[in-house]
Amino acid sequence: MSFREKYARLGERYNALEKPLDRFFCPLRGKAAEFARGKVLEVGVGVGKMLPYYPPNVELHAVDAVPEMVGIARRKARELGLNTRFCVMDAERLEFPDESFDTVLSSFVFCTVPNPERAMEEIRRVLKPGGRVILLEHTRSDCRLLNWLFLKPLDVLLGLLLDDNTLRETHLLARKYFEIEHEESHYRGIVRLIVGRKV
């Protein structure tokens, strides 16, 4: 079963599944959104957990590979009174022209994307010169013991449940494509906020 099918089956239950983590993740979502400017693309909008945090003056577009998730996020945007344009679209094949966006943001997406290199290339392609990428992602910890005792068992569980890979090094991948302006490590590197610029 693909990650699309797994997320489609979860649907609204995804909110309940992630609720215990909200007190850790939601403040970081707010911090990530503060870097968004201009015409913004959120890649992997999911159930719309980022939507409440965007500045009011951005032009927001949001995509996800799972139609059921897009439907949930669209309803949430209506409840919040947001004028957001939604599309069903893969991170590895963004159907936008080159240099379309001032900002591209992804939040806990690169742990699931089947081809993270291709997704990063696509993000770079659709960003305007000087545009900003904002990545809030699960990553391999700086602490090897934490990786073995916590992340590896979690990786097995989430791999079976959602096709998630909690041990990816998205922060290192981003450095290959962008000039990193800001990076924060949280919970010993289990979560990182990375802000880069297309040069």
N, C-alpha and C positions, 0 to 999 in steps of 0.2 A: 504494500500500500504506500503511495507517495505521500510527501508532506502535505500536498494540497488536499488529498482525501482525508488525511488525519485531522487537519485543521477544520475542514468542512464538517466533519462529524462532530467535532467539539462545539462549534458555533458559539452560542451564548454562554455555554459552560466554561469557555476559556476565561471569562472574567472571574468566575469562582475559583478556578484552578490557580490563577495568579494573585488572587486577593491577599494571601498571606505576605506576599512580597511587595505589595503596593507601598507600605510605609517606608521601605528602603528605596524603591525605584521612582516613585512619583516626585519626590523632591529633585531627583536628578533629571527627570523629564522636564520639569520646570526650568532648570538651569540650562539644559540643552536648547530649549526653545528660545531662550533669551538671545541666542546668537543668530537667529533666523531674521533675514531681511529680504524685502522686495518680493519677487516672484519665487515662491517656494514649492518644491516637490518633496512630499514625504513618500519614501519608498518602503513598502511593507507596512501600510497603515494599520493592518490587523483590525481589531475591534474599536480602534479610535482612541487608544489610551493617551496619545499625545495631544489630541484635539483641544482640550481645555487650556493648554498652556501657550499656544501661539500668540505673539503680539497681535493686536487688533488691526494693524495697518498692513499686514502681508496679504498677498494674493496666493491662496493656498490651493495646490493640486495634490491629490493623494492617490496612490496606486497600491494594489495588492494582487497576488497571484490567485487568491481564493475568493471566488464570487460571494460566498456566504459571509466572509469577513467584511468585504466591501459593503454589503447590504447592512450589516450591523453598524459599521462606521458611519454610513450615510444617515441612518436614523439618529445616531448620536449627534452628528453635526446639525441636523434639523432641531433637535432638542436644545442645543447650545446657541442656535440662531446664527450658525456659521454659513457663509456662502463658499462652500468648498466644492471643487470639481473632482469627481471620483472616476477612476477607470480600473478595470481588471487588466493587470499587466504584470509580466515577470520582471524581476529586477535585472535579469541577464539580457532582456530584450525590451528596453524602454522605447516605446513608439512615439518619441518626440524628436523634433529636429535638433541638430547640433546647436549648442550654445543657447538653450532655451530658458535656463533658470539662473537666478542670482544665488539661490541656496538649495542644496539637496540635503535632506535629513533622513537618517534611518535609526530606528530605536529597537534594539534587540531583534535584529533581522539577519545579520550576517552569520549567526549561529545556525540558521536554517537554510540559507541560500545554497542550492546545490553546487554552483560554480562561483565562489566568491571573487576570484580574479576577474571573471567576465562582468560581474555586477559592478565591481569597482571601475572597470574600464567604461561601462555605460554611464555611470554617475559622472565620471570625468568628461565624457563626451557631451552630455546634455547641460553641463555647467558653462556659463559664460566665462570668458577670460577674467581672472580675478575673483570668480565666484567661490563660494564657501561650501564645504562639505561638513556636516555635523554628524558624528557617529557616536551613539550611546549603545555600547555593546558588551555582551558577555565575552570574556577573554580568559586565556590561560593565566593563572595567578603568578605573581612574582615568587610565591612561596611553594617550593616543590612538595613539601609535606601536605600542604592544603590541596594541591592538585591530586595527590594520591589518595588522601583520606576522604575528601569531599567531592571534588570535581569529577574524578573518574567514575565513582559510583553514580553520581548524578547524571553524568554523560550517558551511561548505559540506560538508565531509566528514561531520560528525556529522548534519547535516540529511538527507543522502542515506541514511546508515546507520540512524539512529535517530529522525529528526524532531526532533533536539535543536536548541535555539537558545541558543548560548552568550553571546549579546550582550544578553540581557534585563536589565532594571533592576529586579529583584525587590526590592531594598532600598528603592527609591523607591516601589514599589507598596505595600509593607508599611506605609509611613508614612501612607498614606491610610486605613488600616483599624485601625491599632494605635498605642498610645503606645510608642515604642521605648525600652526600658530599657538595652539593651546592643547594641553593634554592633562587629564586628571585621572588618577588611579584611586578606586574606591574598593573597600573590603579586600585589601591586599591584592588588588588587580583583578578580582573576579568580575568587576564592572569597570569600564573605562569610558570617559567622555573625551572624544578626539575632535578637534576643529582644525580643518586644513583649508588651504587656499589653492586654487588652480592657477599655476603660473605658466 
